[in-house]
Amino acid sequence: MAQIDPNDPHKFKRRGILFIVSSPSGAGKSTISRKLLASDAGLEMSVSATTRPPRPGEVDGQDYHFVDVEHFRQKVAENEFLEWAHVFGNRYGTPRAPVEKALSEGRDVLFDIDWQGAQQLYQQAGGDVVRVFIFPPSLDELERRLRARGTDSEEVIAGRMARATAEISHWDGYDYVLVNDDVEQCFQNVKAILEAERLKRSRQTGLIGFVRSLAKSGRD
């Protein structure tokens, strides 16, 4: 699970990252995820499977893999998900095969998942996982954003607000916590976290050979 960072002048190999961005619905994780993908060619999105119906404009295989409940249950039974959960009466899961393939080829993978998925993924992949949680500025602002979408019923909005309180209570299960009161600044902070995590010594598998070459040249 090593790749050469194209921005590294020394061309050191490093381990890939499973980069999780979580937030309550409406707090900005999807917007920030899209901005990250657009700005970073070394990052790709993990496409979840879901039993919910597609929303207008969503594309199967690009936004989600849309499957029926029976198909989803079969995949769970065959251990084809890295993580999965029930959310708002629907099931969501991360297909195992494409993520493992990306890592085997040394690519970084971005996850837009909730705290349950983040916890399960961390249990499976440990040191390859980086977890970022994004707070809204306030619950009032979160509700305003949900209403501004114009896509959800009052019942759904009430459910999302109730779930937001539960999700926020799990903030301490994340490595980094940010407040999204300015989407551009929050995006820049998330981007800085990703860049710093790529530079961690524990991920720089190519450093060993470089240090050995330095030691050898010092003896010559």
TORKOL-4160 file (C-alpha; in steps of 0.2 Angstrom, whole numbers, padded with zeros to 4 digits, m for minus):
220
<pt num="1" X="0000" Y="0000" Z="0000"/>
<pt num="2" X="0013" Y="0013" Z="m0005"/>
<pt num="3" X="0013" Y="0026" Z="m0018"/>
<pt num="4" X="0025" Y="0040" Z="m0024"/>
<pt num="5" X="0019" Y="0057" Z="m0020"/>
<pt num="6" X="0020" Y="0067" Z="m0037"/>
<pt num="7" X="0023" Y="0083" Z="m0026"/>
<pt num="8" X="0038" Y="0076" Z="m0017"/>
<pt num="9" X="0054" Y="0081" Z="m0026"/>
<pt num="10" X="0063" Y="0065" Z="m0018"/>
<pt num="11" X="0049" Y="0053" Z="m0024"/>
<pt num="12" X="0047" Y="0044" Z="m0008"/>
<pt num="13" X="0035" Y="0030" Z="m0007"/>
<pt num="14" X="0021" Y="0032" Z="0006"/>
<pt num="15" X="0006" Y="0022" Z="0013"/>
<pt num="16" X="m0011" Y="0027" Z="0007"/>
<pt num="17" X="m0024" Y="0036" Z="0018"/>
<pt num="18" X="m0042" Y="0032" Z="0021"/>
<pt num="19" X="m0048" Y="0050" Z="0024"/>
<pt num="20" X="m0065" Y="0052" Z="0033"/>
<pt num="21" X="m0075" Y="0068" Z="0033"/>
<pt num="22" X="m0090" Y="0067" Z="0044"/>
<pt num="23" X="m0103" Y="0080" Z="0050"/>
<pt num="24" X="m0122" Y="0081" Z="0053"/>
<pt num="25" X="m0132" Y="0082" Z="0037"/>
<pt num="26" X="m0131" Y="0100" Z="0031"/>
<pt num="27" X="m0115" Y="0105" Z="0040"/>
<pt num="28" X="m0105" Y="0105" Z="0024"/>
<pt num="29" X="m0096" Y="0088" Z="0023"/>
<pt num="30" X="m0102" Y="0085" Z="0005"/>
<pt num="31" X="m0097" Y="0102" Z="m0001"/>
<pt num="32" X="m0080" Y="0101" Z="0006"/>
<pt num="33" X="m0078" Y="0083" Z="0000"/>
<pt num="34" X="m0082" Y="0089" Z="m0018"/>
<pt num="35" X="m0069" Y="0104" Z="m0016"/>
<pt num="36" X="m0056" Y="0092" Z="m0010"/>
<pt num="37" X="m0059" Y="0080" Z="m0025"/>
<pt num="38" X="m0058" Y="0094" Z="m0037"/>
<pt num="39" X="m0042" Y="0101" Z="m0030"/>
<pt num="40" X="m0032" Y="0085" Z="m0027"/>
<pt num="41" X="m0029" Y="0072" Z="m0041"/>
<pt num="42" X="m0021" Y="0060" Z="m0029"/>
<pt num="43" X="m0038" Y="0058" Z="m0019"/>
<pt num="44" X="m0053" Y="0048" Z="m0025"/>
<pt num="45" X="m0070" Y="0046" Z="m0018"/>
<pt num="46" X="m0077" Y="0030" Z="m0010"/>
<pt num="47" X="m0094" Y="0027" Z="m0018"/>
<pt num="48" X="m0106" Y="0019" Z="m0005"/>
<pt num="49" X="m0120" Y="0007" Z="m0008"/>
<pt num="50" X="m0137" Y="0012" Z="m0002"/>
<pt num="51" X="m0155" Y="0006" Z="m0002"/>
<pt num="52" X="m0163" Y="0023" Z="m0003"/>
<pt num="53" X="m0169" Y="0029" Z="m0020"/>
<pt num="54" X="m0159" Y="0041" Z="m0031"/>
<pt num="55" X="m0162" Y="0059" Z="m0029"/>
<pt num="56" X="m0164" Y="0070" Z="m0044"/>
<pt num="57" X="m0148" Y="0072" Z="m0054"/>
<pt num="58" X="m0139" Y="0057" Z="m0044"/>
<pt num="59" X="m0130" Y="0044" Z="m0055"/>
<pt num="60" X="m0129" Y="0026" Z="m0051"/>
<pt num="61" X="m0111" Y="0021" Z="m0048"/>
<pt num="62" X="m0105" Y="0039" Z="m0047"/>
<pt num="63" X="m0115" Y="0046" Z="m0032"/>
<pt num="64" X="m0120" Y="0029" Z="m0025"/>
<pt num="65" X="m0122" Y="0011" Z="m0029"/>
<pt num="66" X="m0141" Y="0010" Z="m0028"/>
<pt num="67" X="m0147" Y="m0008" Z="m0023"/>
<pt num="68" X="m0162" Y="m0016" Z="m0016"/>
<pt num="69" X="m0163" Y="m0022" Z="0002"/>
<pt num="70" X="m0161" Y="m0040" Z="m0002"/>
<pt num="71" X="m0145" Y="m0037" Z="m0013"/>
<pt num="72" X="m0138" Y="m0026" Z="0002"/>
<pt num="73" X="m0142" Y="m0040" Z="0014"/>
<pt num="74" X="m0133" Y="m0053" Z="0003"/>
<pt num="75" X="m0117" Y="m0041" Z="0003"/>
<pt num="76" X="m0117" Y="m0040" Z="0022"/>
<pt num="77" X="m0119" Y="m0059" Z="0024"/>
<pt num="78" X="m0104" Y="m0061" Z="0012"/>
<pt num="79" X="m0093" Y="m0048" Z="0021"/>
<pt num="80" X="m0092" Y="m0037" Z="0005"/>
<pt num="81" X="m0093" Y="m0021" Z="0016"/>
<pt num="82" X="m0079" Y="m0013" Z="0026"/>
<pt num="83" X="m0093" Y="m0004" Z="0036"/>
<pt num="84" X="m0112" Y="m0002" Z="0035"/>
<pt num="85" X="m0126" Y="0006" Z="0045"/>
<pt num="86" X="m0144" Y="0011" Z="0045"/>
<pt num="87" X="m0148" Y="0029" Z="0042"/>
<pt num="88" X="m0165" Y="0037" Z="0041"/>
<pt num="89" X="m0173" Y="0020" Z="0038"/>
<pt num="90" X="m0161" Y="0016" Z="0024"/>
<pt num="91" X="m0145" Y="0006" Z="0023"/>
<pt num="92" X="m0128" Y="0013" Z="0018"/>
<pt num="93" X="m0112" Y="0003" Z="0016"/>
<pt num="94" X="m0094" Y="0005" Z="0009"/>
<pt num="95" X="m0089" Y="m0009" Z="m0003"/>
<pt num="96" X="m0073" Y="m0018" Z="0002"/>
<pt num="97" X="m0066" Y="m0022" Z="m0015"/>
<pt num="98" X="m0064" Y="m0005" Z="m0023"/>
<pt num="99" X="m0056" Y="0002" Z="m0007"/>
<pt num="100" X="m0044" Y="m0012" Z="m0005"/>
<pt num="101" X="m0039" Y="m0011" Z="m0024"/>
<pt num="102" X="m0036" Y="0008" Z="m0022"/>
<pt num="103" X="m0025" Y="0006" Z="m0007"/>
<pt num="104" X="m0015" Y="m0009" Z="m0016"/>
<pt num="105" X="m0012" Y="0004" Z="m0030"/>
<pt num="106" X="m0006" Y="0017" Z="m0018"/>
<pt num="107" X="m0021" Y="0029" Z="m0019"/>
<pt num="108" X="m0029" Y="0039" Z="m0006"/>
<pt num="109" X="m0048" Y="0037" Z="m0003"/>
<pt num="110" X="m0060" Y="0050" Z="0004"/>
<pt num="111" X="m0075" Y="0044" Z="0014"/>
<pt num="112" X="m0091" Y="0054" Z="0017"/>
<pt num="113" X="m0098" Y="0043" Z="0031"/>
<pt num="114" X="m0106" Y="0045" Z="0048"/>
<pt num="115" X="m0098" Y="0041" Z="0065"/>
<pt num="116" X="m0104" Y="0023" Z="0065"/>
<pt num="117" X="m0095" Y="0020" Z="0048"/>
<pt num="118" X="m0080" Y="0030" Z="0054"/>
<pt num="119" X="m0079" Y="0019" Z="0070"/>
<pt num="120" X="m0081" Y="0003" Z="0060"/>
<pt num="121" X="m0068" Y="0008" Z="0047"/>
<pt num="122" X="m0055" Y="0013" Z="0061"/>
<pt num="123" X="m0058" Y="m0004" Z="0069"/>
<pt num="124" X="m0053" Y="m0013" Z="0052"/>
<pt num="125" X="m0039" Y="m0001" Z="0045"/>
<pt num="126" X="m0032" Y="0008" Z="0061"/>
<pt num="127" X="m0017" Y="0018" Z="0056"/>
<pt num="128" X="m0022" Y="0020" Z="0038"/>
<pt num="129" X="m0037" Y="0030" Z="0044"/>
<pt num="130" X="m0038" Y="0049" Z="0047"/>
<pt num="131" X="m0055" Y="0055" Z="0054"/>
<pt num="132" X="m0061" Y="0073" Z="0053"/>
<pt num="133" X="m0077" Y="0079" Z="0060"/>
<pt num="134" X="m0086" Y="0096" Z="0055"/>
<pt num="135" X="m0097" Y="0105" Z="0067"/>
<pt num="136" X="m0110" Y="0118" Z="0061"/>
<pt num="137" X="m0109" Y="0135" Z="0069"/>
<pt num="138" X="m0125" Y="0132" Z="0078"/>
<pt num="139" X="m0140" Y="0120" Z="0077"/>
<pt num="140" X="m0151" Y="0135" Z="0072"/>
<pt num="141" X="m0139" Y="0138" Z="0057"/>
<pt num="142" X="m0140" Y="0119" Z="0053"/>
<pt num="143" X="m0159" Y="0119" Z="0053"/>
<pt num="144" X="m0158" Y="0135" Z="0041"/>
<pt num="145" X="m0147" Y="0126" Z="0029"/>
<pt num="146" X="m0158" Y="0110" Z="0029"/>
<pt num="147" X="m0173" Y="0121" Z="0025"/>
<pt num="148" X="m0164" Y="0131" Z="0012"/>
<pt num="149" X="m0161" Y="0115" Z="0002"/>
<pt num="150" X="m0179" Y="0113" Z="m0002"/>
<pt num="151" X="m0178" Y="0094" Z="m0004"/>
<pt num="152" X="m0184" Y="0087" Z="0013"/>
<pt num="153" X="m0201" Y="0087" Z="0021"/>
<pt num="154" X="m0204" Y="0094" Z="0039"/>
<pt num="155" X="m0203" Y="0076" Z="0045"/>
<pt num="156" X="m0187" Y="0072" Z="0037"/>
<pt num="157" X="m0179" Y="0089" Z="0043"/>
<pt num="158" X="m0185" Y="0085" Z="0061"/>
<pt num="159" X="m0177" Y="0068" Z="0060"/>
<pt num="160" X="m0161" Y="0075" Z="0053"/>
<pt num="161" X="m0160" Y="0088" Z="0068"/>
<pt num="162" X="m0163" Y="0074" Z="0080"/>
<pt num="163" X="m0149" Y="0064" Z="0073"/>
<pt num="164" X="m0137" Y="0079" Z="0072"/>
<pt num="165" X="m0138" Y="0080" Z="0091"/>
<pt num="166" X="m0133" Y="0062" Z="0092"/>
<pt num="167" X="m0119" Y="0063" Z="0079"/>
<pt num="168" X="m0112" Y="0078" Z="0088"/>
<pt num="169" X="m0110" Y="0068" Z="0104"/>
<pt num="170" X="m0097" Y="0057" Z="0095"/>
<pt num="171" X="m0085" Y="0071" Z="0091"/>
<pt num="172" X="m0072" Y="0064" Z="0103"/>
<pt num="173" X="m0070" Y="0049" Z="0092"/>
<pt num="174" X="m0061" Y="0059" Z="0078"/>
<pt num="175" X="m0043" Y="0065" Z="0076"/>
<pt num="176" X="m0048" Y="0082" Z="0070"/>
<pt num="177" X="m0063" Y="0093" Z="0074"/>
<pt num="178" X="m0068" Y="0109" Z="0064"/>
<pt num="179" X="m0082" Y="0122" Z="0064"/>
<pt num="180" X="m0089" Y="0126" Z="0047"/>
<pt num="181" X="m0094" Y="0144" Z="0049"/>
<pt num="182" X="m0085" Y="0149" Z="0033"/>
<pt num="183" X="m0085" Y="0135" Z="0020"/>
<pt num="184" X="m0069" Y="0141" Z="0011"/>
<pt num="185" X="m0059" Y="0142" Z="0027"/>
<pt num="186" X="m0065" Y="0125" Z="0033"/>
<pt num="187" X="m0060" Y="0118" Z="0016"/>
<pt num="188" X="m0043" Y="0125" Z="0017"/>
<pt num="189" X="m0041" Y="0118" Z="0035"/>
<pt num="190" X="m0047" Y="0100" Z="0029"/>
<pt num="191" X="m0035" Y="0101" Z="0015"/>
<pt num="192" X="m0020" Y="0106" Z="0027"/>
<pt num="193" X="m0024" Y="0091" Z="0037"/>
<pt num="194" X="m0024" Y="0079" Z="0022"/>
<pt num="195" X="m0007" Y="0086" Z="0017"/>
<pt num="196" X="0000" Y="0085" Z="0034"/>
<pt num="197" X="m0005" Y="0067" Z="0036"/>
<pt num="198" X="0003" Y="0062" Z="0020"/>
<pt num="199" X="0019" Y="0069" Z="0027"/>
<pt num="200" X="0019" Y="0059" Z="0043"/>
<pt num="201" X="0035" Y="0049" Z="0046"/>
<pt num="202" X="0025" Y="0033" Z="0049"/>
<pt num="203" X="0018" Y="0034" Z="0031"/>
<pt num="204" X="0034" Y="0038" Z="0023"/>
<pt num="205" X="0039" Y="0020" Z="0018"/>
<pt num="206" X="0053" Y="0027" Z="0006"/>
<pt num="207" X="0062" Y="0036" Z="0020"/>
<pt num="208" X="0072" Y="0020" Z="0025"/>
<pt num="209" X="0081" Y="0019" Z="0009"/>
<pt num="210" X="0085" Y="0038" Z="0009"/>
<pt num="211" X="0092" Y="0037" Z="0026"/>
<pt num="212" X="0102" Y="0022" Z="0022"/>
<pt num="213" X="0109" Y="0031" Z="0007"/>
<pt num="214" X="0114" Y="0046" Z="0018"/>
<pt num="215" X="0123" Y="0035" Z="0030"/>
<pt num="216" X="0132" Y="0026" Z="0016"/>
<pt num="217" X="0138" Y="0042" Z="0008"/>
<pt num="218" X="0144" Y="0048" Z="0025"/>
<pt num="219" X="0155" Y="0033" Z="0027"/>
<pt num="220" X="0162" Y="0035" Z="0009"/>
